[in-house]
Amino acid sequence: MKAKITNQLLAALSPSNTTYEVNDTELRGFQLRIQPTGTKTFLVAYRLRDGRKNRYVIGRTPPLTPAQARDEAKKVLGDVARGIDPNDDKRQQRREERKPTLEAFIDEHYAPWALAHLGTAEKTLARMRVAFKEHLDKRLDSLTAWQFDKWKSERLKSGLKPTSVNRELASLRSALTKAVEWELIPEHPLRKVKQAKVDEDHRVRFLSDAEETRLREVLDAREANARAARVRHNEWRMQRGHEARPLIAEGEFIDHIRPMILVTINTGLRRGELFKLKRSDIDMEKRMLKVRAAAAKSGKSRFVPLNEEAAAMLARWMDQHPGEDEELVFPGKDGAPLTNVDSAWGSIVKAVKLQDFHWHDMRHHFASRLVMAGVDLNTVRELLGHADLKMTLRYAHLAPEHKAQAVAKLVRAA
């Protein structure tokens, strides 16, 4: 239908069963669309220089009048004549409106990827949600380096250690790297944010020979005491007419603690990697243990050779507790992964009288012993699963006693 679009025409037009349009007879491309609901919308039809046809929605009437819509149509057609597509701004606006907040990005984009590829995904996601809670409602493309430099200063002033601040920054930095890769943002907002300065005198705690000997003695004594306690408990039960519980045979582990500790100091596995270790990850014939990518902190798989003690511990434990290949080596309740061994470990540390020694320090112990035995740092790096040599230098530097012995060789005999 063709007619001059005026107030009088608007009043005369009635909705039909189908949508129809009126083309203005005075301004080419100016249109009015009437829908079955009675809604009336002004449009501009245009052709770009490359031949593509398109239409631009001016708005509805009311509130727009035909005269106002006609003026807007002239501006739009003027832009088209200059080679400007009037819909570009609207497309950009829609793209901007679709930009997720940091929270939406973490929940909808990053979390599914992280859970599928990172062994520490749950811990990393939880850390980001807590550490950056005041930024969660901000749009991803509005994040700036200044905001996070300010955040870093506030975290340090609150008493948080630089290493902890850097750990939080690293988790967000990795997440936003994915946002750039997935083209959700054009550039990385943390690109210019530097890490907090850390004292280079890194803490690396490992066992002295005397401490390792005491640890092994305590583990043996713990097993012997449990066997003796079972005997005494059975005597008490039988005296009262109760059925005796099965005795713990000599050579049989009382629980998973001893094999887990000895495997750790002989393989350097992280606690999470040990908790997620499956029976199928162990090849006794080749004396090799595989850390799956899904269980590794780095998200990359690696192979760790098993020495005689580690292989013996695993073989004895798995013989004592038969299971399917895909079952965990050290399962928790109902076959689920263990979440911690804090209670048993705390008792052992106390009995051994170890000062400032944590489960993760057994990994330091593994690395330090290798270096003191002359193993090159790159091999140690591969065994530990570090991405670069810097981390290995931190975790596997030589013990002071070992350095002292080296310097002592320079002393000439009298």
matplotlib code that plots the C-alpha trace (Angstrom):
import matplotlib.pyplot as plt

x = [0.0, 1.3, 0.2, 1.6, 2.0, 0.2, -1.9, -5.1, -3.8, -2.9, -6.5, -8.0, -5.8, -7.2, -5.4, -5.9, -5.6, -2.0, 0.7, 0.8, 2.9, 2.4, 5.1, 5.3, 4.8, 6.9, 10.0, 11.3, 12.0, 9.8, 7.4, 4.6, 4.0, 0.6, 0.3, -2.8, -2.5, -2.9, 0.7, 2.0, 5.8, 7.7, 10.6, 13.2, 14.0, 17.5, 20.1, 23.9, 26.5, 27.5, 23.9, 22.7, 19.2, 18.1, 15.6, 15.9, 13.3, 12.5, 9.9, 6.2, 3.3, 2.4, 4.5, 6.1, 4.1, 4.4, 6.3, 8.9, 9.3, 9.7, 12.5, 14.3, 13.9, 15.6, 18.6, 18.9, 18.8, 21.4, 23.7, 23.1, 24.1, 27.4, 28.1, 27.0, 24.9, 22.4, 22.0, 25.7, 25.0, 22.1, 24.1, 27.0, 24.5, 23.0, 26.5, 27.3, 24.1, 25.0, 28.4, 28.3, 29.2, 32.2, 29.9, 28.0, 31.3, 32.6, 29.4, 28.3, 31.5, 34.6, 33.3, 32.2, 35.6, 37.6, 35.7, 36.5, 40.2, 41.6, 42.3, 41.9, 38.8, 36.5, 39.0, 40.0, 36.3, 35.6, 38.7, 37.7, 34.1, 35.3, 38.4, 36.6, 33.1, 32.9, 33.7, 31.2, 28.4, 30.6, 30.5, 33.4, 34.4, 34.3, 37.1, 40.3, 43.9, 43.3, 40.5, 42.7, 45.7, 43.5, 42.1, 45.7, 46.6, 43.6, 44.2, 47.8, 46.7, 44.3, 47.2, 46.9, 50.3, 51.7, 51.8, 48.1, 47.2, 49.3, 47.5, 44.1, 45.3, 46.7, 43.3, 41.5, 44.2, 43.9, 40.1, 40.2, 42.8, 40.1, 37.7, 40.1, 40.6, 36.8, 36.5, 34.3, 36.6, 39.1, 42.1, 43.2, 42.3, 45.1, 47.8, 49.4, 48.7, 52.0, 52.2, 52.7, 56.3, 57.3, 60.4, 62.6, 63.5, 60.8, 59.8, 60.8, 60.6, 61.8, 62.8, 66.2, 67.5, 66.6, 63.1, 62.4, 63.6, 61.3, 58.4, 58.9, 59.1, 55.9, 54.1, 55.3, 54.3, 50.9, 50.2, 51.5, 49.5, 46.3, 46.9, 47.5, 44.4, 42.3, 43.5, 42.6, 39.3, 38.4, 39.3, 36.9, 34.2, 34.6, 34.4, 31.0, 29.8, 30.2, 31.6, 35.2, 36.2, 38.7, 42.3, 44.6, 47.2, 50.9, 51.9, 48.3, 47.7, 45.4, 44.2, 45.3, 47.6, 50.9, 50.9, 49.7, 52.6, 55.3, 54.0, 54.0, 57.6, 58.7, 56.7, 56.1, 52.4, 50.2, 47.6, 44.8, 46.6, 46.9, 43.2, 42.2, 44.6, 42.8, 43.9, 44.1, 46.7, 49.3, 51.3, 53.1, 54.7, 56.4, 56.7, 55.0, 52.3, 50.3, 48.9, 45.9, 45.3, 42.0, 43.7, 46.8, 47.0, 48.5, 45.8, 48.5, 49.2, 52.6, 54.3, 56.2, 58.4, 57.8, 60.8, 60.9, 59.2, 56.4, 55.6, 55.6, 53.3, 50.8, 50.9, 50.3, 47.5, 45.7, 46.1, 44.6, 41.7, 40.8, 38.8, 37.9, 40.4, 38.4, 38.0, 40.2, 43.3, 42.5, 38.8, 36.8, 33.3, 31.2, 34.0, 34.1, 37.4, 38.9, 38.7, 41.3, 43.4, 43.9, 43.1, 45.4, 48.1, 48.0, 48.4, 51.4, 53.1, 52.6, 54.0, 57.1, 57.5, 57.8, 57.8, 56.2, 55.7, 52.6, 51.5, 52.6, 56.1, 56.5, 56.6, 59.4, 61.2, 60.9, 62.3, 65.1, 66.3, 66.5, 68.5, 70.9, 71.3, 72.5, 69.4, 69.2, 66.6, 64.8, 64.2, 62.9, 60.7, 59.1, 58.6, 56.9, 54.8, 55.9, 55.3, 58.6, 62.0, 61.3, 58.9, 61.4, 64.1, 61.8, 60.7, 63.9, 66.8, 69.6, 69.6, 72.0, 73.7, 74.4, 75.9, 78.0, 79.4, 80.3, 82.2, 83.9, 85.6, 87.7, 89.5, 93.0, 94.3, 96.7]
y = [0.0, 3.5, 6.7, 9.8, 8.9, 11.5, 11.8, 11.5, 8.3, 6.8, 7.5, 5.8, 2.7, -0.4, -3.6, -6.7, -10.4, -10.2, -7.6, -5.0, -2.0, 1.5, 3.0, 6.8, 8.5, 11.5, 10.1, 6.9, 4.2, 5.7, 3.0, 2.3, -1.3, -2.2, -5.5, -7.5, -6.4, -2.8, -1.8, 0.7, 1.1, 3.5, 2.1, 3.1, 0.7, 1.3, -0.1, 0.1, 0.9, -2.8, -3.6, -5.1, -4.2, -3.6, -1.8, 0.4, 0.6, 4.2, 3.5, 3.1, 5.5, 6.7, 8.3, 9.2, 11.3, 10.9, 14.3, 13.2, 9.8, 11.5, 13.8, 10.8, 8.9, 11.7, 11.6, 7.8, 8.1, 10.8, 8.5, 5.8, 8.2, 8.9, 5.1, 4.6, 1.7, 3.0, -0.5, -0.7, 1.3, -0.9, -4.0, -2.7, -1.8, -5.3, -6.8, -4.5, -5.5, -9.2, -8.7, -10.9, -9.7, -11.3, -13.5, -14.7, -15.3, -17.4, -19.4, -19.8, -19.8, -20.5, -23.0, -25.6, -25.4, -25.4, -28.4, -30.4, -29.4, -28.3, -30.6, -27.8, -26.3, -26.3, -24.7, -22.1, -21.2, -20.8, -18.7, -16.3, -15.9, -15.0, -12.9, -10.8, -10.7, -6.8, -7.2, -10.0, -7.6, -5.6, -6.2, -8.1, -5.4, -2.7, -4.3, -2.3, -2.6, 0.3, -1.6, -4.6, -2.5, -0.9, -4.3, -5.6, -2.7, -3.2, -6.9, -6.3, -3.6, -6.1, -8.3, -10.9, -12.4, -11.4, -15.0, -15.4, -12.2, -13.4, -16.8, -15.0, -12.8, -15.8, -17.6, -14.6, -13.9, -17.5, -17.1, -13.8, -15.2, -17.6, -14.6, -13.0, -16.3, -16.7, -13.1, -12.0, -9.1, -7.5, -7.3, -8.7, -6.2, -7.7, -7.4, -4.4, -5.6, -6.7, -9.4, -8.3, -8.3, -11.5, -12.1, -14.3, -16.3, -18.9, -21.3, -24.9, -27.3, -30.9, -33.6, -34.2, -37.8, -37.9, -36.5, -39.0, -41.9, -40.7, -40.4, -44.0, -45.2, -43.4, -44.9, -48.4, -47.9, -46.5, -49.8, -52.0, -50.1, -50.5, -54.3, -54.5, -52.4, -54.7, -57.7, -55.9, -54.8, -58.4, -59.7, -57.1, -58.1, -61.8, -61.3, -59.8, -62.4, -60.3, -61.6, -60.7, -58.4, -59.6, -59.3, -57.1, -59.4, -58.6, -56.8, -55.6, -51.9, -50.6, -47.8, -45.7, -43.3, -45.2, -46.1, -42.6, -41.0, -43.3, -43.1, -39.3, -38.9, -41.3, -39.7, -36.1, -36.3, -33.4, -34.4, -33.8, -35.9, -38.8, -38.5, -38.8, -41.6, -44.5, -48.1, -47.9, -45.1, -47.6, -49.9, -52.3, -54.1, -50.9, -49.5, -46.3, -44.1, -41.7, -38.4, -37.8, -34.3, -34.1, -34.7, -32.5, -28.9, -27.9, -29.6, -31.7, -35.4, -36.7, -40.0, -40.7, -43.8, -45.9, -46.9, -50.1, -48.7, -46.8, -49.9, -52.2, -49.8, -49.6, -53.3, -54.3, -51.8, -52.8, -56.5, -55.8, -53.8, -55.3, -53.2, -52.3, -50.4, -47.2, -47.2, -44.9, -46.3, -44.5, -44.1, -42.1, -42.8, -44.7, -44.8, -41.0, -39.1, -38.2, -34.6, -34.5, -36.6, -33.7, -35.5, -38.6, -36.4, -33.9, -36.8, -38.1, -34.7, -34.3, -37.7, -37.2, -33.7, -32.0, -28.3, -26.3, -29.3, -29.8, -32.6, -30.6, -30.4, -34.1, -32.9, -30.5, -33.4, -35.6, -32.8, -31.8, -35.4, -35.7, -32.6, -33.6, -37.0, -35.1, -35.3, -32.4, -29.7, -30.3, -33.9, -32.8, -30.3, -33.0, -35.3, -32.6, -31.5, -27.8, -25.7, -23.9, -24.2, -21.2, -23.3, -26.1, -23.8, -22.7, -26.3, -28.2, -26.1, -27.8, -28.2, -25.9, -28.9, -30.3, -27.0, -26.9, -30.3, -29.1, -26.0, -28.2, -30.1, -27.0, -27.2, -28.5, -31.2, -29.9]
z = [0.0, -0.9, 0.7, 2.4, 6.1, 8.1, 11.3, 9.2, 7.7, 11.1, 12.3, 9.3, 9.3, 11.0, 11.9, 9.7, 10.2, 8.9, 9.2, 6.4, 5.5, 4.1, 1.9, 2.0, -1.3, -0.6, 1.2, -0.4, 2.1, 4.9, 6.0, 8.5, 9.7, 11.1, 13.1, 13.9, 17.5, 16.4, 17.0, 14.5, 13.9, 11.7, 9.7, 7.1, 4.2, 2.6, 0.4, 1.3, -1.3, -1.5, -2.5, 0.7, 1.7, 5.3, 7.5, 10.5, 13.2, 14.1, 16.8, 17.6, 17.4, 19.9, 21.2, 17.9, 15.4, 11.6, 11.4, 14.0, 12.4, 9.0, 10.3, 11.8, 8.6, 6.7, 9.1, 8.7, 4.9, 5.0, 7.0, 4.4, 1.6, 3.4, 3.6, 7.2, 8.2, 10.8, 12.3, 13.3, 16.5, 17.4, 16.8, 18.9, 21.6, 21.6, 21.8, 24.7, 26.5, 26.1, 27.8, 30.9, 34.4, 36.1, 38.1, 35.0, 33.1, 36.0, 36.4, 32.8, 30.8, 32.9, 35.5, 33.0, 31.2, 34.5, 35.9, 32.8, 32.5, 35.9, 38.8, 41.3, 39.6, 42.6, 44.9, 42.2, 41.6, 45.3, 45.8, 43.0, 44.2, 47.7, 46.8, 44.1, 45.5, 45.2, 41.4, 40.6, 39.6, 37.2, 33.5, 32.1, 29.7, 32.4, 34.5, 34.6, 35.8, 38.2, 39.9, 40.6, 41.6, 44.2, 45.2, 45.6, 47.9, 50.0, 50.4, 51.4, 53.9, 55.5, 56.5, 53.7, 52.7, 49.3, 48.3, 49.0, 47.1, 44.1, 44.3, 44.1, 41.2, 39.4, 39.5, 38.1, 35.5, 34.2, 34.0, 32.1, 29.7, 28.6, 28.3, 25.8, 23.9, 23.7, 22.4, 25.3, 25.9, 23.5, 25.9, 29.3, 32.2, 34.4, 31.7, 33.5, 37.0, 38.6, 41.3, 44.9, 45.9, 47.8, 49.9, 47.8, 50.9, 50.1, 52.8, 51.8, 54.7, 54.4, 56.8, 58.2, 58.3, 62.1, 61.5, 58.7, 60.9, 63.7, 61.2, 60.1, 63.7, 64.6, 61.6, 62.6, 66.2, 65.2, 63.3, 66.1, 68.7, 66.7, 66.4, 70.2, 70.8, 68.7, 70.7, 74.0, 72.7, 71.6, 75.1, 76.6, 74.1, 74.8, 78.5, 78.0, 75.6, 72.4, 69.2, 68.6, 65.7, 63.1, 64.2, 62.1, 60.7, 60.8, 57.6, 57.1, 57.1, 59.8, 57.4, 54.4, 56.3, 56.3, 52.6, 51.6, 53.5, 52.2, 48.6, 48.9, 50.1, 47.3, 44.5, 45.4, 44.6, 45.7, 48.2, 45.7, 43.1, 45.6, 46.6, 43.0, 42.1, 40.4, 40.3, 36.5, 36.9, 38.3, 36.1, 38.4, 35.5, 34.3, 37.9, 36.7, 38.1, 35.9, 37.2, 35.0, 33.6, 35.4, 38.7, 38.1, 39.4, 36.0, 34.0, 32.3, 32.8, 33.8, 34.7, 37.9, 38.3, 41.3, 43.4, 45.4, 48.5, 46.7, 44.5, 47.6, 49.5, 46.6, 45.8, 49.4, 49.9, 46.7, 47.5, 50.9, 49.3, 45.9, 43.5, 40.0, 37.7, 37.7, 41.5, 43.6, 45.2, 48.5, 48.5, 51.1, 52.4, 49.9, 47.4, 47.0, 47.0, 50.4, 51.3, 54.1, 56.5, 58.9, 62.1, 61.6, 60.1, 63.0, 65.5, 63.6, 63.4, 67.1, 67.9, 65.7, 67.2, 63.9, 63.9, 61.1, 58.9, 56.7, 54.4, 51.4, 52.8, 52.0, 48.4, 49.3, 51.0, 47.8, 45.6, 48.0, 48.4, 44.6, 44.2, 47.0, 45.3, 42.2, 40.0, 37.6, 38.2, 34.9, 35.7, 39.2, 37.4, 35.3, 38.2, 40.2, 37.3, 37.4, 34.3, 34.5, 36.3, 38.6, 40.7, 40.9, 42.1, 44.9, 45.9, 45.3, 46.4, 48.2, 52.0, 53.9, 55.4, 51.9, 50.8, 54.0, 53.2, 49.7, 51.0, 53.7, 50.9, 50.2, 53.5, 53.2, 55.5, 58.1]

ax = plt.figure().add_subplot(projection="3d")
ax.plot(x, y, z, "-o")
ax.set_aspect("equal")
plt.show()
